[in-house]
Amino acid sequence: MYRRGFLAVAAVAPLAGCLEFLDDNGEEITEPGDVEIVWSDLVRDDPGTEDERVSVWGVARNVGDRTLSYLEIRATFFDEEGEELESVIENVDADLSDADEWPFDVEFPRFGEDAAEVVAYELEPATGV
């Protein structure tokens, strides 16, 4: 009589606490501490024009022991007052198994006067194994 209840609990118990580390495809999400941003710079193209564009170029490094299957970089862009203007996530387009460092580029999604407002940024990596 209690066998079904026990089986249901026994089936779910091994997953308790693990679900928050899986994405929709069942891939394990690792701590961002596995990747460190070793270099980054705010780059402007066509400053002072309607075509002004802003992006962050950088290099990320695997500082963990595991081979990564994907890497995303979240760039949050800020204005002079420190107000958040936009947050953008870009996948790093590289074969992560071939190297320990990967270049990336995250572009601010607006241009012209909106892009001119960007004066600072923050970067946050997200990885999977």
Buried (B, 14 or more C-beta within 10 A) or exposed (E): EEEEEEEEEEEEEEEEEEEEEEEEEEBEBBEBEBBBBEEBEBEBEEEEEEEBBBBBBBEBBBEBEEEBEBBBBBBBBBBEEEEEBBBBEBEBEBEBEEEEEBEBBBBBBBBBEBBBBBBEBBBBBBBBB
